[in-house]
Amino acid sequence: MKINSIICCESIITDLETKGTSLFNIIERISIQSFPFFLPKFSIFISSENDDLGKIEGQLKVSNNNRQLYLGKVIFNFYERNITRNIIRFNGLVIPEAGTLMIEIIHENVVLKTHIIGLESFNNNQPVVDVQIPTEPTANI
């Protein structure tokens, strides 16, 4: 089995009629003010291929700086074609600290593909601009 791509995004929609897949808000890097951070929507799109038809069981591992956040089973169904797509949705993911978010696809204890998202914290010590908006309109006559 070969993993062609792993793409992380906020949400994924598959059109039932055309079988087309749309990915929204692709996540390549996360830059936030402070950690831990709660990511309310997180989806993973996996494209894979295999020479033989059938079902292959693998694992999805998500970790933050070598700290495992998730480990679960993924079933790759190659029934109709030698290419398949898997969509994994998380209804919330807590990221404990800055560094990296690593997504791994594992089959028979071998990591087939790894995708890394950089996680950075920024300091928001920028000056605050105080804007005064008049409550009543003024007119010069």
C-alpha positions in Angstrom: 0.0 0.0 0.0 1.2 3.5 -0.8 -0.1 6.7 0.8 -0.2 9.4 -1.9 -1.1 12.4 0.3 -2.2 13.5 3.7 -3.9 16.9 3.9 -5.2 18.5 7.1 -8.0 21.1 7.0 -10.9 22.4 8.9 -13.6 20.5 7.0 -14.2 18.1 4.1 -17.2 17.6 2.0 -17.8 14.8 -0.5 -20.4 15.2 -3.2 -22.4 11.9 -3.3 -23.4 12.3 -7.0 -20.0 13.2 -8.5 -17.8 11.6 -5.8 -15.8 14.9 -5.8 -14.1 16.0 -2.6 -13.7 19.6 -1.4 -11.3 20.5 1.4 -11.9 23.8 3.3 -9.3 25.9 5.2 -6.2 23.8 4.6 -4.0 23.8 7.7 -0.2 24.1 6.9 0.9 26.0 10.0 -0.9 27.0 13.2 0.2 30.3 14.8 -1.7 31.2 18.0 -1.2 33.3 21.0 -0.9 30.7 23.7 -1.0 27.0 24.5 -2.7 24.7 25.2 -5.0 25.4 22.3 -8.4 23.9 21.3 -8.9 23.3 17.6 -12.7 23.0 17.3 -12.7 21.4 13.8 -9.9 19.3 12.4 -10.1 16.9 9.5 -7.6 14.7 7.7 -7.8 13.6 4.1 -5.8 10.6 3.0 -5.3 9.5 -0.6 -3.8 6.0 -1.0 -3.4 3.3 -3.6 -2.8 -0.5 -3.6 -2.0 -3.1 -6.3 -4.6 -5.6 -5.0 -8.3 -5.0 -4.3 -9.6 -5.6 -0.8 -9.5 -4.2 2.7 -6.4 -3.1 4.5 -6.3 -2.1 8.2 -3.9 0.6 9.3 -3.5 3.1 12.1 -3.7 6.8 12.3 -1.4 8.4 14.9 -1.6 12.1 15.9 1.1 13.5 18.2 2.3 16.8 19.5 6.1 16.8 20.1 6.3 13.0 20.7 3.2 13.2 22.9 0.5 10.9 21.5 -2.8 12.7 21.2 -4.7 10.0 19.2 -4.1 6.5 17.9 -6.9 4.7 16.1 -7.7 2.2 13.4 -8.2 3.3 9.7 -9.7 0.9 7.2 -8.6 1.4 3.6 -11.2 -0.1 1.2 -9.9 -1.0 -2.2 -13.0 -2.8 -3.4 -13.9 -1.0 -6.6 -10.6 0.6 -7.5 -6.9 0.6 -6.6 -7.2 4.1 -5.3 -9.1 5.2 -2.3 -9.7 8.2 0.0 -10.2 8.3 3.7 -11.6 11.2 5.7 -11.1 11.4 9.4 -12.9 14.1 11.4 -12.1 15.3 14.9 -14.9 17.3 16.7 -12.2 19.1 18.7 -8.5 18.5 19.3 -6.5 19.9 22.2 -2.9 20.8 21.2 -0.9 21.0 24.5 2.2 23.0 23.3 4.1 24.7 20.5 6.4 22.7 18.3 4.9 20.2 15.8 1.7 18.3 15.2 2.6 15.1 13.5 0.2 12.8 11.6 1.4 9.3 10.8 -0.2 6.5 8.8 1.0 3.1 10.0 0.6 -0.3 8.5 2.0 -3.5 10.1 4.2 -1.4 12.4 5.7 0.5 9.5 5.1 4.3 9.1 4.0 4.7 5.5 3.7 8.5 5.5 4.2 11.4 7.9 2.7 14.9 7.7 4.0 17.6 10.0 2.3 20.9 10.8 4.3 23.6 12.5 2.9 25.1 15.7 4.1 28.4 16.9 3.2 30.8 19.6 3.4 34.5 19.1 3.7 37.3 21.7 0.9 39.8 21.4 2.7 42.6 23.2 1.9 45.1 20.5 0.6 48.6 21.5 -3.1 49.0 21.8 -4.6 51.7 19.7 -7.5 53.5 21.4 -10.0 54.8 18.9 -12.6 57.3 20.0 -15.8 57.2 18.0 -18.2 60.1 18.6 -21.6 59.1 19.9 -23.4 62.0 18.3 -22.9 63.3 14.8 -21.3 66.7 14.6 -22.0 69.3 12.0 -20.5 72.7 11.1 -23.1 75.1 9.9 
